[in-house]
Amino acid sequence: MLAADQLAPEFELPDQNGKTVSLSSFRGKWVLLWWYPKANTPG
């Protein structure tokens, strides 16, 4: 888990169109990360 003042590690994920996007491509911009850890899972 990250602390409030800690930077997120570099990662890459596919966007809604399947294009790979990296966190570093947003350097200098505000970024909101939103996820559902248990979405579409039986737990």
N, C-alpha and C positions, 0 to 999 in steps of 0.2 A: 504494500500500500504506500502511496506517495504522501508526503507531508504537504501542508498547504503552500509552503514556499519552495517546493521541489519541482524541478522541470520534468516533464514527461519524457520517457525514453523514445528514441527514434523508432518508428514503425511504419509499415505500409499496409494499406487495405484497399480492396476494390470499392469504387464508388457505385452509385446506382446504375451506371452504364457499363460496369465491368472494367473500367479503366483503373489502373493502379495509381493510388495517390499516397504520397508520403507526408508525414508530419512536417518534415523540413521544408517542403514546398510552400508552407504557410508562414515561414519565419518572418517575424516583424508584424504579423497580423494577429488579431484576436481569433481564437479557435475555441469552439464549444464541442466537447466530446460527449456523446449521449449514447448509451447502450442499455440493453435489457439483458442482464446476465442469465436469466432463466427463461427467456422468450423461446417458445417452441421446444421446450424440454419437458419431460414428465415430472421433474422435481419442482 
